[in-house]
Amino acid sequence: MVAACPYPARRGTPIRIRRLAEGMVALGHQVHVVTYHFGSGDSDSTLSVHRIPSISRYRRLSPGPTWVKLALLDPLLTLKLWQVLRKVRVDVIHAHHYEGLLVAATARLRSRIPLIFDAHTLLTSELPFYHLGLPVRVKRRIGATLDRRLPAIADHVITVTDRIRTRLLQMGRLREEQITVVPNGVESRFFSENGHGSTGRPNGHPTLIFTGNLAPYQGIDLMLQALRKVLNCRSDVRLKIVTESSFAGYDGLARELGVFGAIELVKAPFEELPNLLAGATIAVNPRIDCDGIPVKLLNYMAAGKPVLSFAGSAPGVRHRQTGWLVPDGDVDGFAEGALTLIGNAELATALGQNAQRQVKDQHDWSRSAELAEKVYRRVIRERATAR
């Protein structure tokens, strides 16, 4: 597993890498994770973790490309992977995200080790949100070019959602049999058995909850704008933001909108997340576009919370059945959805229960690992036949 990111860490990419790796160990395989020099928390002792040399000044846990990663960390990761491949008999390389793909493709030069690319998202939609000192149109053009050209480097592509698979096929560089969907899982039992919070109205206040990093693509500004409109109708509503990220980038906007006093910032270990979710009224996902599926969304659903989300980042959620969906960027609709669910406890409860059943049936990490294992066996067999 090639992880061009902090590992482990409590966000989407590192979680997927860890759970798939653990799933492979459970299926009887030996797994080596090649990654950066740091992470957040302890890694599973059943995995062999290989790290690049320590870069003491770089401890950035948030997602997204940086010039330091591209110019220093990723070349070091390439070297580390090359060293591992020389020492360990590896049957398949599973590279996550484009940086992992480029690292793996370079390190395996002159070898015939099958390479699998795991596409968690597409750069066309995500890259414009990152501050790289480039105009948005340039970043979008770069993202589209990379989406079109890079996946074909791999022997096989795994995607998190059907949406990503469809878009890659439309680009014309890959055949249908070269792409397999392996969805994210979720720790359903962990959330259902450990959530013992209050009724969702702590101190009598209806509470919205957001969990996860505060990267630009998360739509935090839209969430704050919607909160202002909610407070105009109900001054008792509160927003709880559970994150390890700094709120400094949004502090000014929150004060300008007059919502800062209605916000509670919480930094808590993952083990406390079920209780925090159980104590909230509505779980919100203000991201307007996501080719993959946000891990936070699956966590919300596993906890049985009514989900309020923009439609573009909620694949698989059905409006008024397993969540409340709003057209992308419709701040008024987002606020209206929050007020509707706050005012209709019966509907909110039904949405949460339906969502919980859905993720339990469709999103299981062991099933995802089994699907990935089938891909491994296939590419290894095809490579052996090609000889």
N, C-alpha and C positions, 0 to 999 in steps of 0.2 A: 504494500500500500504506500503510495507516494502522497504525502500530505504537505503541500506547500503552504503551511499555515501553522499557527501555534497549536500544539497538541499535548494533552487534551484541552478542550475549552468548551464552555457551555453556550455554543451557538451552532448554527446549522451544519456547516461543512465539517468541523471536527467531530460533532456528534455522529453524523452519518459514517464517517470513516471509522470511528471507534466501534459503533454498533455492528457494522458489517464485519470488521476485523474480529470482534468477539464472536459473532455468529459463525465465522469460518473456523475458529478454534473449536467451537462447540460441535462442528461437523467433522472434526478430526484432523484439521489442517494446521500446519505451522505458519504463522503470519509474522512478517517483519514490517514494521512501520518506520519509514524513513521521513524525517520531519525536521522542523526548525529546532532551535536550541532551547526553547522554553514552552511552557503551557500554563494552564490554570487547573490545579488539582493533580491527583495521582493517576497514573495510567495503569491499566490492567496488567497484573503480573504475568498473565498467560501470554502476553504479546512481547515480542522482541522489538524494543524501540531504539532506533539509531538516530542520533542528533548531530547537527552540524556544530562546529566549534562555537563557543559562547560569544555572542556579540553583546556585551554588557549594556550598551546604550540603547539597544533596541528591545523593547518589551511590549510592543503594541499588540493588544489583543483584538482590536476591532477589525472587521473585514475590509477587503478592498486592496487594490494594488498601490504600492508606493515605490518611489524611485530607489529607496534603500533595499526593498525586497527584490526588485528586478535586477539591480546592479550588483548586489552583494549576497543577499541570503539565497536567492535561487541558484546562482553559480556554485555557491558552497554546497547547496543541496544536491546539485548535479554531481559534484565530486563525491559526496558522501554516498549517493546511490551507486555510482560507479564502483566505489570501494566495496560496498555490500555485495554487488553482483559478482565481483571477483572472488569473494570469500564464501558466498552461500549459493547452493544450487537452487535457483529460483525457477519455478515452472511458469509463472505468469506475473506480469506487473499490472497493478490496478492503480491508475493515476487519476487523481481527483482535481477537477478544475483545469483551466488552460495552463496555468503555471506548472502544475504537476505533470501535465501532458508533455510540455516542452522539456521539462527536466528529464522525464523518463525517456523521451525519444532521443535526446542527446546522450544520455548515459548508456543506453543499450546499443549504441552504434556498433556494427560488426557482429552483433549477436542476433540470434533468432528467437529470443524470448518473446512470446506473444504479449502485446500491449493493449490494455483495455482503458478507454477514456470514460470517466464518469462525469457526465454533464449535469451539474446541479442547477445551472441557469444558463442564459445566453447573454453575451456581452453587449449585444445590440441594445437591450433594454436596461442593463445594469451599469455599464461603463460611464454613461453620461452623468451619473450621480456623483462620481468621485472627482475630487479636486486634484487634477494632474497638471494644472497650468495650461490647459488646452481648451479651445472653444468647444461648446457642446456639439456642434455639427461635425467637428473633426473627431471627437471621441465616438460619436455615433457611427461615423464612417469606418473608423478603425475597428470598432466592435463588430460591425457587419462583415467586414473583410475577414476577421479572425474566425467568426462563427462559420463562415462559408468554407474556409480553407483548412483550418487546423484539425477538426475532428477526423478527417480522412487520413491523417497520419497514423491513427490507431488501427489495430486489426479488428476491433469491435468497439461500438459505442453503447454505453449504458446511460439511460436518461431517467430522471426522477419522475417525470410526468409524460403523458401522451402529448401534451402541448409542445414540449421541447422536441420530442421525436418527430412530430408532424412538421415543425418548422425546419428541422435539419433535412428532412426528406425533400421539402420544397426548394431547398437550396441546390439540389441536384448533384451533390458530390457523393452521396451515400445511397446504397440500395436498402430496401426494406429489411432484408435479412441481416444487415449489418448493425441494426439498432434494436436494443431490447430495453423495455421499461422495467425498472426495478424501483418501486416506490419507497419513500421513507417509511419507517415504522415509528412507533411511539410506545412508551412504557405505560400501557393502559392500566395495568394492575397497580402500578406505583401511584398513579393519580387517583384512581378510584378508591384505593384502600387507605391512602394517607391524607386525604382531604377532609379535615374535620374542623373547618373554620366556622365562622358565624353564619348568619342567615343572608349575608350579602348587604346588610345595612348596619355596619359598625357605627355605634354612637348615633343611630337613627338616620345616617346619611346613605343614600344610594351611591354605590361605588363602581366606577369604571376602572378596569385594570388593563395595563399594557405591560408586557414582559419582553425583555430582549435588549439588544444593542440599539444605540441611537444613531446609526449610520444615516446619511442623507436620504437613502432610498426608502427608509421606513415610514416616511410621511408624518413625522412628528409635528411639523408645522401645521398640517391639515388637521391633525388631532386636536391641537391647541385651539385652532380657529373654531372647530366644531364644539369644543368645550365651552367657548365663550357664548355660543348660541344656545347651548343647553342651559347654561347658568342664567341666561336672560329669561328663561321660562321656569327654571327650578334652581333656586339659589342654594339648595341643600346638597346638590350632587358634588361628589369628590372624584378626583382622578388619582389612582395609585400607579406610579411608574416603577417597575421592578427592573433594575439594570445595574450593570457594573460600569457603564459608560458615564462620562461626565455630562452633566446637563448644561454646562456653561454656554454651549452654542445656541441654546434655546431660552436661556434665562431672560434675555432682553425682550424676546417676543412674548414670553409668558407675562412679563410685567407690563408690556405695552398693551396687551389684550385685557389686562386686569384679572388674569386667572391664576396667578402664581399662588395666591393664598388657598386655592382649592386643590392644589397639587401636593401629593405626598411622595417623596423620593425614597425608595427602599433599596438597600443593597443587602441581599440575603443569599445564602447558599442554595443550591438547587434542591436540596432536601426539604427546604421550607416552602417551595413553590406550590405543592398541592394545597397546603393550608391557606396560603395567600390567595390562590384562585378561589378556593371554597368560600372565602370571606368576602368575595366581590359579587356585585350584582350582574355585571356584563363584562365580557372580555373583548377588547377591541383590537383590530388589526387595520391600521390606517394606511398600509402600503397600497399604492395604486396599481402596481404592475409587478408580477412575479411569474416567470416562466416555470419555475419549480413550485414547491409547496413550502411555505414557511413552517419551520418546526414549531414555532409558538402557536400557530393555528391548530396543529395536531394536539399540542399539549392542552390548549383550551378545550378542545372537543373531548379529549380523554378525561378531563376533569368534570365533564358534564355541564360546562358553563354555556350560556347563550352567547353566540359569537356575533359581533357586529363588524362587518368588513366591507371594504371596497371589492367589487366583483373581480377585478383583474388580478388579485392576489389570493383568491380563495377557490382554487380548482377543486371540484368534487363537492363543494358546499351548495346546497339547493335552497333558494330563497324561501323563507317561511316554513321550511321543513327541517333543515339541519343548521340554519343560521339566518341572519338578516343581512342581505346584500344590498349595496348601494352602488350606483354608477360611479366609475372612477373619477375622483376629484370633486364629487358633489358634496361639498361641506354641509350645505343645508340638509341634504338627505341623510347624511351621517348623523347630524344632530337630531333630526326627526326620528331616525331609527333608535337612537339611544333613549329618547323620551318615550317612544312607543313601548320598548321593552321594559323600561322602568315602571311604566304605568300599567303593564299587563303581565303580572307575575305568572299567570297560567300559561300564556304563550311562551314566555321566557323559559320556564321550566321544561315545557315540551320540546323546544328547540335544543336545549342542552341534553336532554335524555336521548333524543334521536341522534344527535351528533356523537354522543358517547358510544352508542351501539354501532354506528357506522365505522368509527376508527377501530373499534375492537374487532370488527369483521374484516376490515380491509387493510389495516396498517399494523403489521406485526413484524418486528425486526428479524425473527427467526425465518419467517417466510421470505423476507427480502434477501437474507443470506442464501437461502436455498435457490432462489432465482439467479443470484449472482454466481453461485457455484455451477449451475448449469451452463452459464456463459463461459466460465473458465474452462470447463471440460470440453466445450465445443471448440473454442479457439485453440486449445492445446491439440486436440484431435486434428483440426484442419491444418495446423502448422506441421504436424507430424506427417500427414498425408502429402503435403506439398513437397516434402523432401524427396 
